[in-house]
Amino acid sequence: MMENNKTDLTKILSVSGQHGLFLYLAQARNGAIAESLSDKKRTCLDFKSKITTLADISIYTTEGELKLQEVFEKLHAVLGDQDAPGAKDSADTLKGLFAQAVPDYDADRFYVSHMKKVVEWYNELKKYASLDFVKEEEEAAAEEPAQE
């Protein structure tokens, strides 16, 4: 599952129309088998589902785009062991958090609705997985055979 208790965002799925996050387990004939992070229930997601891995998501900044993993790391640096504000918190609270964690976020293209999703995901990962992420270098090293 999660190597060394590190979260691999390439295996964490957001599914349009489904609440919460899912861990990709295996390919199925007609889709993917995944497990809900929160209740561990397994489900088969069909190809019609809009499935996105968290590794493929970025937010807009004034400098370009920032991968979600980096956003989570910046939020964690600001929040420490505290949970992020919830999606029901005020827009000002969310904007304040992102102004601290990602001061160069692009306010014209990164909306409060996006912030709500990001904090929901952050809190779900914090509670059910880990905020210690597999780095791309570690991922590449794990895939390459050892050189003699």
MOTA-V593419 format. One line per field, one symbol per residue. burial: b if it has 24 or more other C-alpha atoms within 12 Angstrom, else e. A space follows every 10 residues. Layout:
burial: ???
This chain:
burial: ebeeeebbbb bbbbbeeeeb bbbbbeeeee ebbbbbbeee eebbbeeeee bbbbbebbbb beeeebbbbb bbbbbbeeee eebbbbbeee eeebbebbbe bbeebbeeeb ebebbbbbbb bbbbbbebbb bebbeeeeee eeeeeeee
